Amino acid sequence: MIVSELIEFLKMQDQGATVEVVEHKSGKGYYDQGGNANKQDFDPLKHVDYIDLRENPYVKEGDPRHNKRFLFLGEIDG
């Protein structure tokens, strides 16, 4: 899904609903080795990661990330 498709999808949703994302924190001990995931209210300062790999010399043709851009919403190991 690209951003413009996401916008159209969001237009069809309840415009008064609170947006939540998943935050993942790495585990610190034996019993939480996989870490912990929780829902949090979306905070654009904390839960947005944009990566532009166009013209990146280290991502070669044939790599599925070649010449692409990614917008990640949520948090991993925050």
N, C-alpha and C positions, 0 to 999 in steps of 0.2 A: 504494500500500500504506500502511495506517495502522499505528501502533505496535502495536496489539493483534494485527494479522495478522502482523507481523514476529515478535512473541513466539511465536506458535504455530508459525511456520516454524522458528524457532531451537530450539524444543523437539524438533523432529524431526531435528536435526543431532547429530553426534558431540559429546557434552557435554565431551569432553576436548580438543577441537581448539582451537588458538590462533586467535583472530580477527584478521584482517588487514584494513587499509583502504588506499586509495590516497592518497598525498600527492603533490600537484603543486606544483612550484616554477617560477616564471617564469624564462625564459631570460635570460641576461645578455650574450650575444654573437650574432654573425652565424650561427653554426652551431647554436645551440640556441634559435632564435626562438620555437618553440612551447613551450619549457620542458621540464621533465623530470618524469616520473612514476615513483614507486617504491612498492612494497608496504612497509608498516610494521606492526608489531604495534599493535593498537588501544589507544589511550591516551585514556580518557574526558575527561581534562583538556585534551587537545590536539585531539582529533578529533571533537568534538561542537559543532554550531552549531544553536541553537534560535531560531526567529523566529516571533513571534505577531503576525499582522497583523489580528486582530480589533479592531474599533473604531479602526483606524488611519485618520485623516481624509485621508491622502494616497493611499490605495488605494481608488479609487472602484468602484462597482458596474460590472460589465462587464469589469473587470480580472480575469484568471484567478486572481490571488492574493487577491482580495477576500474578507475574512472567513475566512481560512485560517491554519493553523499548519503549520510545516515543521520537520522534524528532519533535519539534514544530518549524515551520518557520513563522515569523510574530511577532507582538507585541500586547499585551493586557495590557491596563492600564500603558503604558510606561511613 
